[in-house]
Amino acid sequence: LLDAKMTDGKSEIMIAVKSGRAIRFSEEKVRATGRGAIGVAGIEVEDENDEVVGMICVNPEKDASRTVLVVSEQGFGKRTPVDEYRFTNRGGKGVKTINVTEKTGSLVGILDVAENEDLMITCKSGVTIRMPVSGISEQGRATQGVKLIRLDDGDEIAAITQLDDQGQNGNGNGEQDDADATSADENPSTEGNEA
């Protein structure tokens, strides 16, 4: 089991895979089953190296200001409006959510975020940084995003977590845990963002 979410019965589900694709479909397309059941197909993975990296529940009718945030292994990330992801049938291949290249690395996570929240990025080396979501640029879904964090050689992003404006889901102090980590948000690189 990778993730579980509470829903209101009228949400939309988005599932993302490592290869940089995401699918959006209505929660009503997922029939209720018992807790021991295997469930239904959400998204098709490309091959044995591809895998689901995350899922979110969105409701643009309730709050259109929320965006989809994606982050790659090499520290690239961006926010994209939910409406840029067309509705498809569950179990399909989905659409490109980030342009995965050797430079960006594979997709590591997807979040549903608001401007007043923060993003916490944890690296495999143990370095953790926190940054405001409002400082991450909004871009089209077929772009690679901007560099959010500068990584040491051989290091990669391990996980991403969203924090509300009160610091919940984290330590809430807004400080960097390792003085050697460098946030790239002051001068983000936008090269290679052509669709």
C-alpha positions in Angstrom: 0.0 0.0 0.0 1.4 3.4 -1.0 -1.2 5.8 0.1 -4.8 6.2 1.4 -6.9 9.4 1.4 -10.2 10.4 3.0 -12.7 11.8 0.4 -16.1 13.4 0.3 -17.4 11.1 -2.4 -17.2 13.8 -5.1 -13.5 14.3 -5.4 -11.2 13.6 -8.4 -8.3 11.2 -8.0 -4.8 11.9 -9.5 -2.2 9.2 -9.6 1.4 9.8 -10.8 4.1 7.4 -11.9 7.9 7.6 -11.8 8.1 8.0 -15.6 6.5 11.4 -15.3 2.9 10.7 -16.2 -0.3 11.3 -14.2 -3.9 10.4 -14.6 -7.0 12.3 -13.4 -10.4 10.6 -13.0 -13.6 10.9 -11.0 -13.7 9.1 -7.7 -17.1 7.8 -8.8 -15.3 5.6 -11.3 -13.8 3.6 -8.3 -16.4 1.2 -7.0 -16.6 0.5 -3.3 -15.1 -2.9 -2.4 -14.3 -4.7 0.9 -11.1 -3.9 2.7 -9.6 -7.3 1.7 -10.2 -6.7 -2.1 -7.4 -6.0 -4.5 -9.2 -2.9 -5.9 -9.4 -1.5 -9.4 -6.8 -0.3 -11.8 -5.8 3.3 -11.4 -3.0 3.9 -14.0 -1.0 1.8 -16.4 2.7 1.6 -15.7 5.1 1.5 -18.7 7.3 -1.4 -17.7 8.9 -3.2 -14.7 11.0 -0.1 -13.9 8.0 2.2 -13.6 5.9 2.5 -10.5 3.3 4.7 -8.8 5.0 7.4 -6.7 1.9 9.1 -5.2 -1.8 10.0 -5.4 -3.8 13.0 -4.5 -7.5 13.8 -4.2 -8.5 17.2 -5.7 -11.7 19.1 -5.9 -11.3 22.2 -8.1 -14.9 23.2 -7.7 -14.4 23.6 -3.9 -11.0 25.4 -4.2 -9.7 26.4 -7.6 -6.6 28.1 -6.1 -5.0 24.7 -5.3 -2.3 23.4 -7.7 -0.6 20.1 -8.5 3.0 20.2 -7.3 5.5 17.6 -8.7 9.2 17.1 -7.7 11.9 15.0 -9.5 14.9 13.0 -8.1 17.4 15.7 -9.1 15.5 18.5 -7.3 13.4 20.0 -10.2 9.8 20.9 -9.4 6.8 23.1 -10.4 3.2 23.8 -9.8 0.5 23.2 -12.4 -3.2 24.1 -12.4 -5.4 21.0 -12.0 -7.4 22.0 -15.2 -4.3 21.3 -17.3 -4.9 17.6 -16.6 -7.7 16.3 -18.8 -10.2 13.7 -17.4 -9.5 10.2 -18.6 -10.7 6.7 -17.8 -9.0 5.1 -14.8 -6.5 2.4 -15.8 -5.2 4.5 -18.7 -1.7 5.8 -19.3 -2.5 9.4 -18.3 -0.7 12.5 -19.5 2.7 14.0 -19.0 3.0 15.8 -15.7 6.8 16.6 -15.9 9.3 16.2 -18.6 11.6 13.5 -17.2 15.1 13.6 -18.6 18.6 12.5 -17.4 19.0 16.0 -15.9 15.8 15.9 -13.9 15.7 12.3 -12.8 12.5 10.4 -12.3 9.4 11.8 -10.6 9.4 11.2 -6.8 6.2 12.8 -5.7 3.0 14.6 -6.3 1.1 16.9 -3.9 -2.1 19.1 -3.9 -0.9 22.4 -2.5 -2.1 26.0 -1.7 0.0 29.1 -1.8 0.0 29.5 2.0 1.5 26.1 2.6 5.2 25.1 2.7 7.0 22.2 1.0 9.5 20.1 2.9 12.1 18.2 0.8 14.1 15.4 2.3 17.2 14.1 0.5 18.6 10.5 0.6 21.6 12.0 2.5 19.3 13.1 5.3 19.3 16.8 4.4 15.9 18.4 4.8 14.8 21.9 3.7 11.6 23.8 3.9 10.4 26.4 1.4 7.2 28.3 0.8 4.9 26.9 -2.0 4.4 30.4 -3.2 8.1 30.6 -4.2 7.7 27.6 -6.6 6.8 28.8 -10.1 3.6 27.7 -11.9 4.3 26.1 -15.3 2.6 23.9 -17.9 2.5 20.2 -17.2 4.9 19.2 -20.1 7.8 21.3 -18.7 10.7 20.1 -16.5 10.2 22.7 -13.8 12.9 24.7 -12.0 15.7 23.7 -9.7 14.3 23.8 -6.1 17.4 22.5 -4.3 21.1 22.1 -5.2 22.2 18.5 -4.4 25.6 17.1 -3.6 27.0 14.6 -6.2 25.2 11.3 -5.9 22.4 12.7 -3.7 18.8 12.5 -4.7 15.4 13.6 -3.4 13.9 10.9 -1.2 10.5 12.4 -0.2 8.4 15.5 -0.3 5.8 16.6 2.3 3.4 19.6 2.4 3.1 21.6 5.6 0.3 24.0 6.3 1.0 27.5 7.5 1.1 26.3 11.1 4.0 23.8 10.3 1.9 20.7 10.8 3.4 17.5 9.5 6.9 18.9 10.4 8.8 20.7 13.1 7.2 24.0 12.3 10.3 26.1 12.8 11.0 26.8 9.2 14.8 26.2 9.6 17.0 24.1 7.5 18.3 21.0 9.2 21.7 21.0 7.5 23.7 24.1 6.9 25.3 22.6 3.8 22.0 22.2 1.9 21.3 25.0 -0.6 17.8 26.1 -1.7 17.7 27.1 -5.3 14.6 29.2 -5.0 16.4 32.6 -5.0 17.7 32.2 -8.5 15.8 29.2 -10.1 17.0 27.9 -13.5 14.3 27.8 -16.1 16.4 26.4 -19.0 15.0 23.5 -20.9 11.3 24.3 -20.0 10.0 24.1 -23.6 7.0 21.9 -24.0 
